Amino acid sequence: MSQVSKASIIQPETILDFIDGVTQRRDTPEERVRQEILKSLVREYGYKKEQIGVEESIKFGSNRKAVDIAIWEPNKTHTQENIYIIVECKDPKTKAKGKKDGVDQMHSYASACMNSTYGMWTNGDELLTFRYVVDDAGKRGPEAVPDLPHAGGEVPDDAPRFDQLRPAASDSLI
């Protein structure tokens, strides 16, 4: 009869991390959102688990902060300077003010990670994505985009934005 290691037993009120398959994280609504986004990034967007860091520590002024999800391009060292995408997850019950604070938090993390190209904020129900671009004055800032790029791709400049979409009319559903 084989023995079960204590490391393979999931403790009560924890969730097994999708990326490393070992870390047990506290089961909270925000953690559930993060784990669903991680699954989507791997299964739908095509990012490799090796490209993704969870609760990645970054230097933020004189302090250190943890980015919910950091994604690096393939074959890049996992350093703050090489973070490609930053994802900030919040509890599904997050209201308008919390949403603004969360998006601002994501933008400030992107400012600390000067080579980051994309950012995403989500509460599991809503999803906002941004590309960080340098304007004509040389200032780097966020620009709303419809979605994150799939692994190895870019978001096309002519992709429709969410605010450009309109509900389908009954005739167009046929």
N, CA and C of each residue as an Amber inpcrd file, in Angstrom:
protein
   522
   0.8430000  -1.1730000   0.0000000   0.0000000   0.0000000   0.0000000
   0.8900000   1.2390000   0.0000000   0.5970000   2.2020000  -0.8900000
   1.4240000   3.4110000  -0.9830000   0.9760000   4.4460000   0.0380000
   1.9370000   5.2180000   0.4960000   1.6240000   6.2730000   1.4500000
   1.3390000   7.5710000   0.7090000   0.4760000   8.3850000   1.2830000
   0.1480000   9.6940000   0.7340000   0.9840000  10.7210000   1.4870000
   1.7150000  11.5470000   0.7490000   2.5220000  12.5660000   1.4200000
   1.6170000  13.6860000   1.9210000   2.0370000  14.2990000   3.0100000
   1.2500000  15.3980000   3.5810000   1.1280000  16.5530000   2.5990000
   2.1140000  16.7090000   1.7060000   2.1000000  17.8030000   0.7310000
   0.9810000  17.6260000  -0.2850000   0.5140000  16.3690000  -0.4880000
  -0.5240000  16.1420000  -1.4930000  -1.9350000  16.2670000  -0.9270000
  -2.0590000  16.5280000   0.3610000  -3.3710000  16.6940000   0.9820000
  -3.7300000  18.1710000   0.9960000  -4.8430000  18.4920000   0.3670000
  -5.2810000  19.8900000   0.3300000  -5.9860000  20.2030000   1.6420000
  -5.5130000  21.2170000   2.2990000  -6.0520000  21.6080000   3.5940000
  -7.4220000  22.2590000   3.4370000  -8.2580000  22.1990000   4.4850000
  -9.5700000  22.8560000   4.4250000  -9.4060000  24.3630000   4.1850000
 -10.3570000  24.9170000   3.4690000 -10.4090000  26.3540000   3.1850000
  -9.2080000  26.8500000   2.3910000  -8.6550000  25.9700000   1.5470000
  -7.5720000  26.3680000   0.6490000  -7.9060000  25.9160000  -0.7650000
  -7.2180000  26.5250000  -1.7240000  -7.3420000  26.1810000  -3.1360000
  -5.9380000  25.8400000  -3.6220000  -5.8210000  24.8040000  -4.4210000
  -4.5350000  24.4260000  -4.9840000  -4.2160000  25.3560000  -6.1490000
  -3.0380000  25.9500000  -6.1240000  -2.6320000  26.8860000  -7.1730000
  -2.5360000  26.1660000  -8.5200000  -3.1860000  26.7100000  -9.5390000
  -3.2090000  26.0980000 -10.8670000  -1.8350000  26.1060000 -11.5220000
  -1.0260000  27.1090000 -11.2590000   0.2520000  27.2440000 -11.9520000
   1.2910000  26.2460000 -11.4570000   1.5300000  26.1820000 -10.1500000
   2.5800000  25.2660000  -9.6830000   2.0290000  23.9290000  -9.1990000
   0.7150000  23.8340000  -8.9880000   0.1090000  22.5810000  -8.5890000
   0.4750000  22.1220000  -7.1860000   1.1550000  22.9660000  -6.4080000
   1.6180000  22.5880000  -5.0770000   1.1420000  23.5750000  -4.0160000
   1.2710000  24.8650000  -4.3090000   0.9400000  25.8960000  -3.3310000
  -0.5510000  25.8790000  -3.0170000  -0.8430000  25.8940000  -1.7220000
  -2.2320000  25.9700000  -1.2800000  -2.5110000  27.4010000  -0.8470000
  -3.4460000  28.0290000  -1.5190000  -3.7840000  29.4220000  -1.2500000
  -5.1110000  29.4860000  -0.4970000  -5.2460000  30.5080000   0.3360000
  -6.4750000  30.6820000   1.1100000  -7.6610000  30.8390000   0.1620000
  -8.7210000  30.1010000   0.4230000  -9.9150000  30.1130000  -0.4220000
 -10.7320000  31.3760000  -0.1350000 -10.5890000  32.3690000  -1.0100000
 -11.3370000  33.6170000  -0.9140000 -11.9870000  33.8820000  -2.2690000
 -12.9980000  34.7420000  -2.3290000 -13.5880000  35.0720000  -3.6330000
 -12.5470000  35.6260000  -4.6120000 -11.6230000  36.4650000  -4.1230000
 -10.5860000  37.0200000  -5.0000000  -9.6630000  35.9140000  -5.5190000
  -9.3250000  34.9610000  -4.6670000  -8.4530000  33.8570000  -5.0930000
  -9.1470000  32.9970000  -6.1390000 -10.4380000  32.7970000  -5.9880000
 -11.1760000  32.0250000  -6.9940000 -11.1370000  32.7320000  -8.3550000
 -11.2720000  34.0680000  -8.3490000 -11.1710000  34.8400000  -9.5930000
  -9.7770000  34.6450000 -10.1910000  -8.7380000  34.7590000  -9.3500000
  -7.3660000  34.6240000  -9.8550000  -7.1460000  33.2430000 -10.4730000
  -7.6080000  32.1970000  -9.8140000  -7.3840000  30.8510000 -10.3390000
  -8.1120000  30.6440000 -11.6770000  -9.2970000  31.2200000 -11.8220000
 -10.0170000  31.1190000 -13.0990000  -9.2810000  31.8670000 -14.2140000
  -8.7470000  33.0420000 -13.8970000  -7.9810000  33.8090000 -14.8890000
  -6.7130000  33.0500000 -15.2690000  -6.0500000  32.4430000 -14.2980000
  -4.8470000  31.6480000 -14.5940000  -5.1700000  30.5150000 -15.5600000
  -6.2730000  29.8330000 -15.3260000  -6.6810000  28.7460000 -16.2280000
  -6.9380000  29.2790000 -17.6280000  -7.6010000  30.4240000 -17.7140000
  -7.8910000  31.0350000 -19.0040000  -6.6100000  31.4460000 -19.7300000
  -5.6620000  32.0300000 -18.9960000  -4.4020000  32.4600000 -19.6150000
  -3.6540000  31.2800000 -20.2260000  -3.7240000  30.1260000 -19.5910000
  -3.0340000  28.9350000 -20.0940000  -3.8550000  28.2570000 -21.1870000
  -5.1170000  27.9820000 -20.9070000  -5.9380000  27.1800000 -21.8150000
  -6.4360000  27.9430000 -23.0380000  -6.8140000  29.2100000 -22.8690000
  -7.3900000  29.9700000 -23.9730000  -6.3840000  30.8830000 -24.6720000
  -5.5210000  31.5190000 -23.8850000  -4.5690000  32.4690000 -24.4560000
  -3.2590000  31.8070000 -24.8750000  -3.0080000  30.5990000 -24.3990000
  -1.8370000  29.8520000 -24.8410000  -0.5360000  30.1510000 -24.1170000
  -0.5890000  30.8510000 -22.9860000   0.6420000  31.0970000 -22.2360000
   1.0430000  29.8200000 -21.5090000   2.3350000  29.5810000 -21.4260000
   2.8710000  28.4220000 -20.7070000   2.9020000  28.7350000 -19.2190000
   2.6880000  27.7220000 -18.4050000   2.7350000  27.9150000 -16.9540000
   4.0860000  28.4920000 -16.5290000   5.1480000  28.1190000 -17.2440000
   6.4930000  28.5950000 -16.9090000   6.6480000  30.1080000 -17.1230000
   5.7590000  30.7210000 -17.8930000   5.8130000  32.1560000 -18.1680000
   5.0770000  32.9730000 -17.1160000   4.3620000  32.3040000 -16.2130000
   3.4440000  32.9870000 -15.3120000   3.9320000  32.9120000 -13.8710000
   3.8820000  34.0640000 -13.2000000   4.1960000  34.1310000 -11.7730000
   2.9770000  34.5940000 -11.0010000   2.7470000  34.0060000  -9.8370000
   1.6180000  34.3540000  -8.9820000   2.1630000  35.0260000  -7.7290000
   1.5400000  36.1620000  -7.3640000   2.0000000  36.9700000  -6.2400000
   3.4900000  37.2900000  -6.3850000   3.8190000  37.7780000  -7.5500000
   5.2100000  38.0960000  -7.8880000   5.6210000  39.3910000  -7.1870000
   6.6950000  39.3270000  -6.4410000   7.1720000  40.4830000  -5.6820000
   7.8940000  41.4630000  -6.6040000   7.5040000  42.7370000  -6.5160000
   8.1850000  43.7840000  -7.2850000   8.6070000  44.9010000  -6.3380000
   9.6590000  45.6010000  -6.7240000  10.0940000  46.7700000  -5.9600000
   9.1960000  47.9270000  -6.3690000   8.6070000  48.5700000  -5.3700000
   7.6290000  49.6310000  -5.6050000   8.0320000  50.7900000  -4.7090000
   8.8160000  51.7230000  -5.2630000   9.3810000  52.7860000  -4.4370000
  10.3750000  52.1580000  -3.4840000  10.2610000  52.4480000  -2.1960000
  11.1660000  51.8460000  -1.2180000  10.5650000  50.5740000  -0.6150000
   9.3810000  50.1740000  -1.0810000   8.6980000  48.9870000  -0.5620000
   8.7000000  47.8770000  -1.5980000   8.1420000  46.7460000  -1.2110000
   7.9080000  45.6400000  -2.1260000   6.4080000  45.3600000  -2.1200000
   5.8640000  45.0910000  -3.2810000   4.4470000  44.7580000  -3.4320000
   4.3440000  43.4410000  -4.1910000   3.1870000  42.7980000  -4.0800000
   2.9550000  41.5420000  -4.7960000   1.9520000  41.7750000  -5.9210000
   2.3800000  41.5050000  -7.1490000   1.5080000  41.5730000  -8.3160000
   0.7190000  40.2690000  -8.3450000  -0.6050000  40.3480000  -8.5000000
  -1.4290000  39.1300000  -8.5020000  -0.9150000  38.1210000  -9.5210000
  -0.7620000  38.5660000 -10.7730000  -0.2650000  37.6860000 -11.8370000
   0.7050000  38.4900000 -12.6930000   1.8740000  37.9140000 -12.9410000
   2.8520000  38.5050000 -13.8500000   3.1260000  37.4900000 -14.9540000
   3.2300000  37.9770000 -16.1800000   3.5320000  37.1010000 -17.3120000
   4.7690000  37.6470000 -18.0080000   5.6900000  36.7480000 -18.3170000
   6.9030000  37.1020000 -19.0430000   6.8340000  36.4990000 -20.4370000
   7.5210000  37.1320000 -21.3710000   7.6390000  36.5540000 -22.6990000
   8.5160000  35.3100000 -22.6000000   8.3630000  34.3720000 -23.5480000
   9.1720000  33.1500000 -23.4910000  10.6760000  33.4700000 -23.4830000
  11.4120000  32.6790000 -22.7460000  12.8760000  32.7520000 -22.6760000
  13.4080000  34.0500000 -22.0710000  12.5840000  34.7710000 -21.3520000
  13.0450000  35.9600000 -20.6310000  13.2110000  35.5920000 -19.1660000
  14.2280000  36.1570000 -18.5230000  14.4050000  35.8860000 -17.1000000
  13.2550000  36.5200000 -16.3300000  12.8620000  35.8750000 -15.2740000
  11.7100000  36.3270000 -14.4880000  12.1370000  37.4170000 -13.5140000
  12.3590000  38.6050000 -14.0740000  12.7110000  39.7760000 -13.2800000
  11.6450000  40.8410000 -13.4840000  11.6390000  41.7990000 -12.5940000
  10.6740000  42.8930000 -12.6800000  10.8120000  43.6410000 -14.0020000
  12.0220000  43.8000000 -14.4650000  12.2710000  44.5430000 -15.7150000
  11.6920000  43.8350000 -16.9390000  11.4710000  42.5190000 -16.8450000
  11.0060000  41.7500000 -17.9950000   9.5250000  41.3780000 -17.9450000
   8.7830000  41.8950000 -16.9600000   7.3480000  41.5700000 -16.9100000
   6.6620000  42.1680000 -18.1310000   5.9150000  41.3240000 -18.8440000
   5.2370000  41.6910000 -20.0840000   3.7750000  42.0770000 -19.8300000
   3.0940000  41.2980000 -18.9740000   1.6810000  41.5410000 -18.6650000
   1.4930000  41.5010000 -17.1540000   0.7110000  42.4380000 -16.6410000
   0.3510000  42.4860000 -15.2220000  -1.1580000  42.2980000 -15.1210000
  -1.5890000  41.3970000 -14.2320000  -3.0160000  41.1570000 -14.0350000
  -3.3510000  41.4080000 -12.5690000  -4.3590000  42.2220000 -12.3470000
  -4.8300000  42.5320000 -11.0000000  -6.2300000  41.9490000 -10.8510000
  -6.4230000  41.0820000  -9.8530000  -7.7090000  40.4280000  -9.6140000
  -8.3460000  40.9720000  -8.3390000  -9.6510000  41.0950000  -8.3680000
 -10.3980000  41.5650000  -7.2020000 -11.6000000  40.6650000  -6.9490000
 -12.1750000  40.8280000  -5.7860000 -13.3710000  40.1150000  -5.3580000
 -14.5230000  40.4530000  -6.3190000 -15.3760000  39.4820000  -6.6730000
 -16.5130000  39.7650000  -7.5690000 -17.4600000  40.8470000  -7.0580000
 -17.4740000  41.0900000  -5.7590000 -18.3670000  42.1050000  -5.1970000
 -17.7830000  43.5080000  -5.2710000 -16.6190000  43.6700000  -5.8880000
 -15.9730000  44.9770000  -5.9850000 -16.8770000  45.9620000  -6.7270000
 -17.1370000  47.0900000  -6.1000000 -18.0080000  48.1210000  -6.6710000
 -17.1770000  49.1440000  -7.4510000 -17.8330000  50.1900000  -7.9400000
 -17.2050000  51.1790000  -8.8170000 -15.9380000  51.8020000  -8.2220000
 -15.9760000  52.2360000  -6.9500000 -14.7980000  52.8720000  -6.3560000
 -13.6620000  51.8640000  -6.2310000 -13.9850000  50.6470000  -5.8010000
 -12.9740000  49.6010000  -5.6930000 -12.3950000  49.2490000  -7.0470000
 -13.2360000  49.2980000  -8.0680000 -12.7820000  49.0360000  -9.4360000
 -11.7760000  50.0980000  -9.8580000 -12.0900000  51.3710000  -9.6190000
 -11.1700000  52.4600000  -9.9710000  -9.8640000  52.3030000  -9.2060000
  -9.9490000  51.9970000  -7.9050000  -8.7410000  51.8130000  -7.1040000
  -7.9050000  50.6460000  -7.6260000  -8.5650000  49.5480000  -8.0010000
  -7.8560000  48.3800000  -8.5260000  -7.1740000  48.6670000  -9.8500000
  -7.8570000  49.3940000 -10.7290000  -7.2570000  49.7600000 -12.0210000
  -6.0750000  50.7000000 -11.7810000  -6.2420000  51.6690000 -10.8800000
  -5.1300000  52.5750000 -10.5500000  -3.9480000  51.7980000  -9.9710000
  -4.2380000  50.8100000  -9.1420000  -3.1870000  49.9710000  -8.5600000
  -2.4350000  49.2340000  -9.6700000  -3.1630000  48.6640000 -10.6220000
  -2.5410000  47.9620000 -11.7450000  -1.6570000  48.9080000 -12.5490000
  -2.1570000  50.1250000 -12.8220000  -1.3620000  51.0990000 -13.5740000
  -0.0990000  51.4810000 -12.8100000  -0.1950000  51.6040000 -11.4920000
   1.0010000  51.9680000 -10.7180000   2.0110000  50.8190000 -10.7270000
   1.5410000  49.5840000 -10.6950000   2.4610000  48.4460000 -10.8060000
   3.1370000  48.4620000 -12.1810000   2.3670000  48.7870000 -13.2180000
   2.9410000  48.8560000 -14.5670000   3.9900000  49.9640000 -14.6530000
   3.7850000  51.0580000 -13.9260000   4.7830000  52.1320000 -13.9070000
   6.0790000  51.6650000 -13.2550000   5.9510000  50.7700000 -12.2620000
   7.1360000  50.2280000 -11.5920000   7.8140000  49.1500000 -12.4380000
   7.0800000  48.6140000 -13.3890000   7.6050000  47.5930000 -14.3100000
   7.6380000  48.2270000 -15.6980000   8.6270000  49.0590000 -15.9330000
   8.6540000  49.9410000 -17.0990000   8.5740000  49.2420000 -18.4560000
   8.8790000  47.9670000 -18.5300000   8.8080000  47.2750000 -19.8140000
   7.5130000  46.4900000 -19.9810000   6.6120000  46.5900000 -19.0000000
   5.3310000  45.8930000 -19.1530000   4.5720000  46.5320000 -20.3090000
   3.9150000  45.6980000 -21.0850000   3.2220000  46.1700000 -22.2740000
   1.7170000  46.1640000 -22.1080000   1.2010000  45.2190000 -21.2930000
  -0.2410000  45.0910000 -21.1250000  -0.6010000  44.9580000 -19.6520000
  -1.8350000  45.3410000 -19.3400000  -2.3770000  45.1690000 -18.0010000
  -3.8350000  44.7680000 -18.0990000  -4.2590000  43.9600000 -17.1240000
  -5.6570000  43.5400000 -17.0730000  -6.1500000  43.6620000 -15.6360000
  -7.3640000  44.1820000 -15.4900000  -8.0310000  44.2090000 -14.2000000
  -9.3090000  43.4050000 -14.3560000  -9.6050000  42.5530000 -13.3690000
 -10.8540000  41.8020000 -13.4150000 -11.3680000  41.5040000 -12.0160000
 -12.6870000  41.3970000 -11.9200000 -13.3100000  40.9140000 -10.6930000
 -14.0740000  39.6210000 -10.9880000 -13.7880000  39.0260000 -12.1260000
 -14.4540000  37.7920000 -12.5370000 -15.6810000  38.0420000 -13.3860000
 -16.3340000  39.1910000 -13.1790000 -17.5080000  39.5590000 -13.9740000
 -17.1210000  40.5800000 -15.0410000 -16.3490000  41.5710000 -14.6370000
 -15.8800000  42.6140000 -15.5560000 -14.4010000  42.3810000 -15.8430000
 -13.9840000  42.8280000 -17.0110000 -12.6050000  42.6740000 -17.4120000
 -12.1910000  43.9230000 -18.1820000 -11.1530000  44.6010000 -17.7230000
 -10.6320000  45.7750000 -18.4170000  -9.1860000  45.4920000 -18.8080000
  -8.8390000  45.7990000 -20.0540000  -7.4670000  45.5610000 -20.5140000
  -6.8810000  46.8310000 -21.1040000  -5.5790000  46.9730000 -20.9200000
  -4.8620000  48.1720000 -21.3620000  -3.5350000  47.7820000 -21.9960000
  -3.1200000  48.6060000 -22.9420000  -1.7700000  48.5150000 -23.5080000
  -1.0610000  49.7820000 -23.0650000   0.1770000  49.6500000 -22.6460000
   0.9490000  50.8160000 -22.2040000   1.7700000  51.3190000 -23.3820000
   1.4980000  52.5730000 -23.7620000   2.1300000  53.1690000 -24.9350000
   2.7930000  54.4930000 -24.5470000   3.7440000  54.8960000 -25.3670000
   4.4220000  56.1790000 -25.1740000   3.8140000  57.1530000 -26.1730000
   3.3220000  58.2990000 -25.6720000   2.6850000  59.2790000 -26.5580000
   3.7320000  60.1690000 -27.2220000   3.2570000  61.1020000 -28.0220000
   4.1550000  61.9950000 -28.7720000   5.0330000  62.8410000 -27.8660000
   4.5690000  63.0980000 -26.6420000   5.3470000  63.9020000 -25.6950000
   6.3530000  63.0420000 -24.9240000   6.3750000  61.7300000 -25.2230000
   7.3150000  60.8420000 -24.5500000   6.8170000  60.3090000 -23.2150000
   5.5320000  60.5320000 -22.9280000   4.9700000  60.0680000 -21.6610000
   4.3090000  58.7050000 -21.8730000   4.5830000  57.7720000 -20.9690000
   4.0170000  56.4200000 -21.0490000   2.6970000  56.3800000 -20.2860000
   1.6770000  55.8080000 -20.9230000   0.3790000  55.7450000 -20.2740000
  -0.4770000  54.6190000 -20.8250000  -1.6120000  54.3480000 -20.1650000
  -2.4880000  53.2560000 -20.5950000  -3.4320000  53.6680000 -21.7190000
  -3.6890000  52.7250000 -22.5930000  -4.6510000  52.8850000 -23.6860000
  -5.5560000  51.6570000 -23.6300000  -6.8600000  51.8560000 -23.5310000
  -7.7950000  50.7290000 -23.4680000  -7.7200000  49.9090000 -24.7490000
  -7.6750000  48.5990000 -24.6010000  -7.6950000  47.6720000 -25.7350000
  -8.7640000  46.6100000 -25.4410000  -9.2480000  45.9200000 -26.4820000
 -10.3450000  44.9810000 -26.2680000  -9.9700000  43.7300000 -25.4790000
  -8.7060000  43.3260000 -25.5240000  -8.3240000  42.0740000 -24.8770000
  -6.8070000  41.9910000 -24.7910000  -6.3310000  41.0390000 -24.0090000
  -4.8940000  40.7640000 -23.9790000  -4.5220000  40.0060000 -25.2470000
  -3.2730000  40.0960000 -25.6620000  -2.8610000  39.2950000 -26.8160000
  -2.7480000  37.8280000 -26.4180000  -2.9700000  36.9490000 -27.3760000
  -2.6970000  35.5400000 -27.1430000  -1.1850000  35.3620000 -27.1670000
  -0.7000000  34.2790000 -26.6110000   0.7400000  34.0320000 -26.5420000
   1.3550000  34.1740000 -27.9270000   2.4120000  34.9600000 -28.0010000
   3.1220000  35.1550000 -29.2560000   2.4770000  36.1410000 -30.2060000
   1.3890000  36.7860000 -29.8060000   0.6920000  37.7060000 -30.6940000
   0.6130000  39.1070000 -30.1180000  -0.0650000  39.9490000 -30.8390000
  -0.3100000  41.3260000 -30.4200000  -1.7970000  41.6050000 -30.6080000
  -2.3060000  42.5790000 -29.8920000  -3.6790000  43.0120000 -30.0930000
  -3.6790000  43.9290000 -31.3110000  -4.4520000  43.6090000 -32.3540000
  -4.4590000  44.4690000 -33.5330000  -4.9830000  45.8620000 -33.2150000
  -4.3940000  46.8660000 -33.8570000  -4.8090000  48.2450000 -33.6140000
  -6.2430000  48.5180000 -34.0440000  -6.7490000  47.7490000 -35.0230000
  -8.0980000  48.0040000 -35.5130000  -9.1470000  47.1000000 -34.8630000
  -8.7750000  46.3690000 -33.8120000  -9.7560000  45.5260000 -33.1140000
 -10.8000000  46.4150000 -32.4620000 -12.0730000  45.9990000 -32.4670000
 -13.1060000  46.8350000 -31.8580000 -12.9150000  46.9290000 -30.3520000
 -13.2050000  48.0890000 -29.8130000 -13.1640000  48.2910000 -28.3650000
 -14.5460000  47.9820000 -27.7990000 -14.5950000  47.6840000 -26.5090000
 -15.8660000  47.3330000 -25.8750000 -16.8950000  48.4430000 -26.0610000
 -16.4690000  49.7050000 -25.9450000 -17.4280000  50.8100000 -26.0610000
 -17.9390000  50.9970000 -27.4890000 -17.3460000  50.2750000 -28.4550000
 -17.8090000  50.3600000 -29.8360000 -18.8220000  49.2580000 -30.1730000
 -18.9620000  48.2830000 -29.2830000 -19.8660000  47.1760000 -29.5530000
 -21.3070000  47.6000000 -29.3150000 -22.2200000  46.9510000 -30.0140000
 -23.6320000  47.2180000 -29.8010000 -24.3650000  45.8860000 -29.7490000
 -25.5080000  45.8410000 -29.1010000 -26.2570000  44.5840000 -28.9910000
 -26.6710000  44.0810000 -30.3640000 -26.6760000  42.7520000 -30.5100000
 -27.1080000  42.1610000 -31.7700000 -28.6070000  42.3370000 -31.9400000
 -29.0100000  42.6860000 -33.1750000 -30.4430000  42.7780000 -33.4820000
 -30.9500000  41.3670000 -33.7700000 -32.2320000  41.1630000 -33.6100000
 -32.7760000  39.8210000 -33.7600000 -32.4930000  39.2300000 -35.1410000
 -32.4990000  40.0520000 -36.2110000 -32.2320000  39.5310000 -37.5500000
 -30.7890000  39.0710000 -37.7070000 -29.8450000  39.6960000 -36.9810000
 -28.4530000  39.3150000 -37.1560000 -28.0940000  38.0440000 -36.3790000
 -29.0250000  37.5410000 -35.5830000 -28.7740000  36.3100000 -34.8320000
 -29.1450000  35.0640000 -35.6290000 -29.7720000  35.2390000 -36.7720000
 -30.2040000  34.0870000 -37.5810000 -29.0270000  33.5280000 -38.3420000
